[in-house]
Amino acid sequence: MSGSTTQRTATPGQPQAAPARNMGQKIAYAFGNLGQAAFYNTMSTFFITFVTTALFIDVDKTLAARLIAVITGLVVVIRIAEIFLDPLLGNLVDNTNTRWGRFRPWQFIGGLVPGILLIMVFTGLFGLVDVNTGVFMVLFVIVFILLDVIYSLRDISYWGMIPAISSDSHERSTYTALGAFTGSIGYNGVTVIVVPVVSWFTWKFTGQWEQGRTGWAAFAIIIAVLGLLTAWSVAFGTRENQGELRAKAEANGNPIEAFKAIAQNDQLLWVALSYLLYSVANVATTGVLFYQFKYVLGAPDSFSIAGVIPVITGLVTTPLYPVLNRRIPRRWLYTAGMAFMIAGYTLFIIAPMNLPVVIVALVLFYLPAQTIQMTAILSMTDSIEYGQLKTGKRNEAVTLSVRPMLDKIAGALSNGIVGFVAVAAGMVGNATAADMTAANIRT
């Protein structure tokens, strides 16, 4: 990261940044969320899938169910506890002052360290789970906390860069759309590749076509490398603009003021409440889809459909968002998106064992996903100036740390829901669709 990447915003009498450099920055920024979203989906969705289906594969089924319940409970508690850290992490980012800017150092660190920790988690701490379960549990808590905290610094600094890159609302919507576009590919691309990749590497090492531990380890390595490359794309390929508003707000206060900045921003809080409800439903639904295909439909090899559909819908809807955002109020975009999701849920409930109907439900469910997320992100971003007007302090990363905090809550609740469903329904270990009978449900 040689040289400073903090620049002053051009005044009317100064030349604007070269278009080529501006386009290169947009590409670098967009590429960053490809790996970041893939990493998030791996941890929020497929980590629990790995735990319930592969981590304790050689353990007695009853003991395995208990260990799965313990890990699920630990993950929920850890993530709920960590949500109080996110405003503090945002405050840390806001008070970062280096020659490379406020955000880039955290992209550099956030690409490297979480990747190493992810590999540790998906290998059972390099096989320690088979040697000493008690020690594994203790070290797992430490590793998981570090993984979540450092990933959060990456996530907060990534979205916090948008108001630092541009003060124009429509320009911000372009960066948000680009990030959401690649994020959709990364997030849903994981769903597309996870079963083929895990199965292929398991077959390569064991000769069995299944989702085994060696396959999950290889999958984690792929996601870790992708996360590293994309984070460093942002670290080395973007620049901050030091506009007048940002220049007036260099001192961002202490950690207590970080919480005050959130509590006093009522515009932010209302958006946050709406996004939280959406995010819990979205992540929990995505989390149980693997079990839907494997244990209900009996078609685990068709699970890639659940990733292909949101990728295609994202490719269609994301480029349209800046145009729609100019012509349709955000509240109506948000409301229409919720209506589509409700229609999708209705079909899931009516015909859960009918693959064509499930596919239609997936289309309805995922079609508005990017529109809803971009509307929430932009509304939170624009609330930065609102908060500055009310308090006199500009808290970019603190304000935008709210979304990762909400995602963490959603991920925690989703892990709890999915883990409970998997254990209660007997969807663990070597179970198959044929085992899914009313007699196997534990209440």
N, C-alpha and C positions, 0 to 999 in steps of 0.2 A: 504494500500500500504506500508506495513512494509518492511524496508530494502531497500538498494539501488539496482536498477536494471540497472545500467550503468556499463558495464564491458569492459575491454581492449581486443582488438582482439588478439588472440593467435599468437605468433611469431613461426617460424619454430621449435624452441626448446621447445615449450610449448604444452601441450595436447590440442586438440580441444574440443569444447563443447560436452557434452554427446549427442549421437543421440536421446535418448528418450526425453531429454529436448528440443532439437531442433525441434523434431516432435510436442511436446506439444505446443511450441511457434507458430509453423505454424498453428496448429488447432485453437489456441486462436486468432491469427491474422485473419485467414480466417473467423471465426465466427463473428468477429466484423463488417464486411461489410454486413452480412446478415440483421441485423437490420438497419444499416446506409442506405443501398439502399432502404429498405422498407420505411423508414422515408422520404427519398428524393422523392420517387415516390408518396407518400401520399401528400406531399406538392406541388410538381411540377405539378401533374396531377389531383389528386382527390380532392384537396382543392377547385379548381374552379368548379369541378363537384358538390361538396357539396353546394357551394354558389349559383350556378345557379338552382339547382333542389330542395334544401331543406331549406336553411337558411331563405329565405323570403317566405315560402310556404303559410303563413297566411296573406300576404300583397297583396293589389291590384296589378294585373298583370302589369299595366303600371308603378306604383311606384316601384314594384319589379325590373323591367327592368332597371330603373334609378339607383337604389341602387346597382344592380349587376354591372352596367357599372362603377359606382363610385369605388367600391371595386376593380374591375379588373384594373382600371386605377391606383389606389393607389398602388396595388401590383406591377404593372409594374414599376412605378416611384421609389418605395422603392428599388426594386431589382436592377434596373439600377444604382441608387445612391450608393447602397452598394457594387457594383463591385469595386469601388475605395478603399473600405475598405479592401478587401481581401489581397492585398500585405502587408498592415499594420498589418493585423492579422497574416500573415505568418511571418512578422518580429517579432511580439510579441512572436510567438512560437519559432522562431529561437533564441531569446534572453532569453527564459525561462531556468532557471538553478536551479533545485531542486534536492534533494537527490533521487527522484524517476525518474530522467531523464528529458528530454526536452518535451516529447510528452505525457506521461502517465497522467499527471494531467489534460490535456485538454480532454482526453478520459473520465476520471472520471466525470468532470463537464459537458461535452458535452452529456453524457448519461442521466444525471439527469434533468437538467434545461429545455432543449428543450421538453422533454416529458411532463412536467407540462404545458408548454406554448401551446403545441399542443392540449392538452385536452381543454384548455381555448378557443382556436380558434374554435374547432369543436363543442363546446357547445354554440357558440354565446356569449362568455365571461360569461358562466354560466347563460344564459338567459337574459342578459342585452339588447340584440338586440330587445327583445319584450317590454322592459320597456322604453328605451330612445335611439332612433336611433342615435341622435347626439353625445351623450356621448359614445355610442358604437363605432362610427367611430373614435373618438379621441383615445380612449384606444386601439382600434384594431391596429392602426398604431404603437403605442408604443410596444404592445405585439408582433406584427409581426416582427418589426425590431429586437427586442431582440431574438426572435426565430431564425431568419435567421443568425444573427451574431454569436450566441453561437453554432448553428449547424455548421456554417462554421469553427469555431475553431476545432470542432470534426473532420470534413472532412479533413481539411488541415493537422492536426496532424496525422491522420490515414495514409494517403498516404505519408506524409513526413517521416514516420518511416522506409520506405523500405530502403533508402540508409543508415539509421542509423543501421538497422539490419544487412545488408550485403553490401560489396563493390564489390561483384562479379556480373557481368551483368546477367549471367544465373541463379544465385541464386535469384537475384531480379525478374527475369521473373517468377520464381516459386511462389514467394510471390504474385506477381501481378496476376498471373493466379489463385491462390487460392482465393485471394480477389475478383477477377472478377467472379469466379465461384459461390461463395456464394452470391455475389452481384446480379448476374443474378437471382438466386433463390429468394432472398429477393425482388428485384425490380419487377420481373414478378409474383412472388407469391402473391403480393398485388393485382395485376390485376385479378388473379385467384379467390381470396377469397372475394374481396370487395363487390360484389353484393350479394352473399349468406350470408355473415356475416351481412351486413347492413340490408338486408331484414329479416333475422331471428330474429335479436334483435328488429327490428321495430315491427315484428309480436308478439314477446314475450311481449312487453310493450303496444302495441296498438291494437293487434288483426288483423292488416292489413298487408298483404304481399306486401310491397313496400319499397322504399329506403327513410325512414323517418328520422327526426332529431335525435330521440333516437338511431336509428341504427347507424347513423354516429358517435354519441358520443361514443358508445360502441366500434366501430371500432377504433377510435382514442386512446382509452384507451389501446386496444390490441397492437397497433403500438408503443405507448409510453413505455409500459412494455418491449416489444421486443427490442426497442432501448436502454433502460437502461441495460438490461442483456448483450447484445452484446458489448456495449461500455465498460462495466466493465470487460468483458472477455479480451479485449485488455489491459485495465488498469492494471489488476492483472496478466496477463499471458504472457507478453512479456518483452524483455530486449534489451537495446541498446548496440552496440559494439562501443567502443571508438577507432577507427582506427587512423592511422597516419594522413590521410587527414583531418579527423574531428578534431583531436587534434590541427592541425595547423590553424583551422578556428573557434576558440571559439568565437572571437569577430565578430559579424555579422552586425555591423553598425547600423545607425539610420534609421527611417522610410523613409527619402528621398533616402537613399542608397538602400532601398528595391525596389523602382521604377526604380532606375538606374540599378540594377541587372537584372531586367526584360528587360529593353530597350536595354541593351548592349548584350543580349544573342540572337543573330539573329537565331540560331538553334531552340531555344525555341519558338520564335515568329512565325516562319513558321509553325511549328507543331500546335501551338495554333490557327492560322487562319484556318487551315484545320479542326481541331477538332470542332471549333466554328460552322462552316457551317454544319458539320455533326450533331452536338448536337441540333441545332435549329430544323432541319428537324426531328430528331428522337423524341424529346420531344413533338413537336407540333403534329406529327402523332399519337403518343401514346395518347395524350390528346383528340383528336377528335374521337378516336375509340369507346369510350363509347357511344357517340352520334350517331355514325355510326350504332351500334348494336341496340340501343334503338329507335331511331327516323327514321332511313332509312331502316334497315332490319326488324324493328319491333320485335326484338328478344333479349331483354335485358338479359334474363336468359342464353343466349348463349355467353354472353360477356366473360365468363371465358376462352373460347377458345383463346381469345387474350392474355391471361396470360399463358395458358398451352403450347402454341406453342413456345414462347421464352424460357420457362424453359427447354423444351426438346431439343431445338437447342443449348441452353447454355450447357446442360449436355453433348452433343455430341462434340461441338467445343472447349470448354474451356480446357479440359484435353489434347487436341491435340496441343494447341497453343505452349507450350515450344518446342515440336518436330518440328512443322512447322517453328518456329522462328529460329531454328538452321540451317534449310536447304533452306528457302526461304527468300529473302530480304524483309524487312518490307514494302517497298514501293509497292511491288507487292501484298502482303497480303492486304494492304489498298485499292489498286486499284480494286482488285477482289471483295472485300467487297462492294465497291461503285457500281460496275456493278450489283451485286445481288439486291441491294436496288432499283436501277433504274428500274429493271425488275418488282419488286414488285409494285412500284408506277404506272407503266404502266397498270398492271392488275387492280389496284384500280380505275383508271380513266376509263378503258374500261367497267368494269362490277361491279359498286358499290353496286348493289342490288341483286347480285347473291352470296349466302353464300358460296358454294363450291369454286368459283373463289376467293372470299375474303380470304378464308382460305389458298389457294395456295399463294396468294399475301403476306399474313402474314408470311408464311414460308420463302419466298424469302427475305422479308424485315428483319426478325429477325435472319436468319441464320448467317450473317456475323457480327452481332452486337458486340459480345464479342471480336472477332478478331480485329475489328476496335478500340474499346475502349482500349484493352490491348496494341495494337501497339502505340496508342497515349500516354498512360500513361508511357510506357517504354521509348519512345523517349524523353518525358519530363524529366523522371528520369535520363536518361543518359546525358541529357544536363546540369546537375548539375556540373559535372566535367569540361565540356566545359566552362561553365560560370566561374568556379574557375580558370581555366587556363587563361582566358581573363582578369579577374579583380583581381585575387588574394584573393578573398573572396568566401567562400563556403556558399551559401544560399539555404539550403535544403527546408525548409518549404516555403520560399518566392517563390522559383521556382515552387514548386508543389502546391502553392496556385493559380496558373494560371488556373489549370483545374477546381477547384471549382468555380472560378470567371467566367469561360466560361459557366459552367453549370448554374450559376445564370443568366447570360445573356440569355441563351437558355430558362430557366424556365420563365423568365420575358416575353420574346417575345412569348413563347408558351401560357402563361396565357392570354396575350393580344389577340392573335389569336383565342384561344378557346372561350374566353369570347365574343369576337366580333361575331364569328360564331354562338354561342348559342343564343345570343340576336337577331341578325339579322334574323336568321331562325326561331325564336319563340320556340327554344328548351329549354324552361324554365318552372319551376313550374310543373303544372299538365298536360302539353302538352303530346300528344301521337304521334305515327307514322302517324296516320290518319290525324293529323293536319298539317303535313308537305306538304303544297301545295305552288305553286308559289306565290299565293296571300299573303302568310304569310311572305315572304322574304322582309325585310326592306333594302332599298338601300340608 
